Amino acid sequence: MPPKSADNNMKKIVKRKKTKKMKNIALERINTLFKEAQKAAKTDPKLANRYVHLARKISMKSKKRIPAELKRRFCKHCYAYFIPGKNYRIRTQRGKVVYYCLECKKFMRFPYLKEQKAKRKAKTVSKKQ
């Protein structure tokens, strides 16, 4: 009969594999929900908002982060799915992109330093040549 510590190690390994698999499934579902929200946004904005809400619940339950490109598609305050030109406004201010939600009247700021640095780097490279 194997010692208990070896048995516990096997259980941990199996559990780790299961959680990794569950997190991958959760990420797939989150991506699918955002795709469906994009389709539904044109006809039924409430349904799109519901899809965002479900995606957030899945991410919290599975402790999996929503990918960065998807995070900018909904309001952090009211969780409304953003429809370009309909329910949010985009502005730039002092090195930041500001998203202004027209539903809850709140705003979110996202830095765009990486883009600025890449632009500067491209300019210096082109000047050297």
C-alpha positions in Angstrom: 0.0 0.0 0.0 1.5 3.4 -1.0 2.1 6.0 1.6 -0.5 8.7 2.1 1.7 11.5 1.0 2.1 9.9 -2.5 -1.7 9.5 -2.7 -2.2 13.2 -1.7 0.3 14.3 -4.4 -1.6 12.4 -7.1 -4.8 14.0 -6.0 -3.2 17.5 -6.2 -1.9 16.8 -9.7 -5.3 15.6 -10.9 -7.0 18.6 -9.3 -4.5 21.0 -11.0 -5.2 19.4 -14.4 -9.0 19.7 -13.8 -8.7 23.4 -12.8 -6.5 24.2 -15.8 -9.1 22.5 -18.1 -11.9 24.4 -16.4 -10.2 27.7 -16.8 -9.7 27.0 -20.5 -13.4 26.2 -20.9 -14.3 29.4 -19.0 -12.1 31.5 -21.3 -13.8 29.9 -24.4 -17.2 30.7 -22.9 -16.2 34.3 -22.2 -15.0 34.7 -25.8 -18.2 33.1 -27.1 -20.4 35.4 -25.0 -18.6 38.5 -26.2 -19.0 37.4 -29.8 -22.7 36.8 -29.2 -22.9 40.2 -27.5 -21.4 41.8 -30.5 -24.1 40.2 -32.8 -26.9 41.0 -30.4 -25.9 44.6 -29.8 -27.3 45.7 -33.2 -30.8 44.4 -32.5 -31.2 44.0 -28.7 -28.7 46.0 -26.5 -30.3 44.5 -23.3 -29.4 41.0 -24.4 -25.8 42.2 -25.2 -25.6 43.6 -21.7 -26.8 40.3 -20.3 -24.1 38.4 -22.2 -21.5 40.7 -20.7 -22.9 40.1 -17.2 -22.8 36.3 -17.7 -19.2 36.5 -19.0 -18.2 38.5 -15.9 -19.8 35.9 -13.7 -18.0 33.1 -15.4 -14.7 34.9 -15.1 -15.2 35.5 -11.4 -16.3 32.0 -10.7 -13.4 30.4 -12.5 -10.9 33.1 -11.3 -10.0 33.7 -15.0 -9.3 37.3 -16.1 -11.3 38.7 -19.0 -8.8 39.4 -21.9 -7.6 43.0 -22.2 -9.1 43.5 -25.7 -12.5 42.4 -24.3 -12.3 44.6 -21.2 -12.6 47.7 -23.3 -15.9 46.6 -24.8 -18.0 47.2 -21.8 -18.5 49.8 -19.1 -16.8 49.0 -15.8 -19.6 50.6 -13.8 -22.9 49.6 -15.3 -21.5 46.6 -17.4 -23.2 47.9 -20.6 -21.8 46.5 -23.8 -20.4 49.4 -25.9 -21.9 50.0 -29.2 -19.8 52.5 -31.2 -21.5 55.8 -31.7 -24.6 54.8 -29.6 -23.8 54.5 -25.9 -20.2 55.7 -25.4 -17.8 58.4 -26.4 -14.0 58.1 -26.9 -11.6 61.0 -26.2 -7.9 61.4 -25.7 -6.5 63.4 -22.8 -3.0 63.7 -21.5 -1.7 60.4 -22.7 -4.9 58.5 -21.9 -7.9 57.3 -23.8 -11.1 58.2 -22.0 -14.3 56.1 -22.6 -17.4 58.0 -21.5 -20.4 55.8 -21.0 -23.6 57.6 -22.0 -25.8 55.2 -20.0 -24.4 55.6 -16.5 -22.5 58.9 -17.2 -19.2 57.5 -15.8 -15.9 57.3 -17.5 -12.9 55.1 -17.7 -9.3 56.0 -18.5 -6.9 53.7 -20.3 -3.2 54.7 -20.8 -1.8 54.5 -24.3 1.9 54.9 -23.4 2.9 51.8 -25.3 1.5 53.1 -28.5 3.2 56.5 -28.0 6.5 54.8 -27.3 6.3 52.6 -30.4 5.4 55.7 -32.5 8.5 57.6 -31.1 10.7 54.6 -31.6 9.5 54.3 -35.2 10.3 58.0 -35.8 13.8 57.8 -34.4 14.5 54.7 -36.6 13.2 56.4 -39.7 15.3 59.5 -38.9 18.5 57.4 -38.6 18.0 55.9 -42.0 
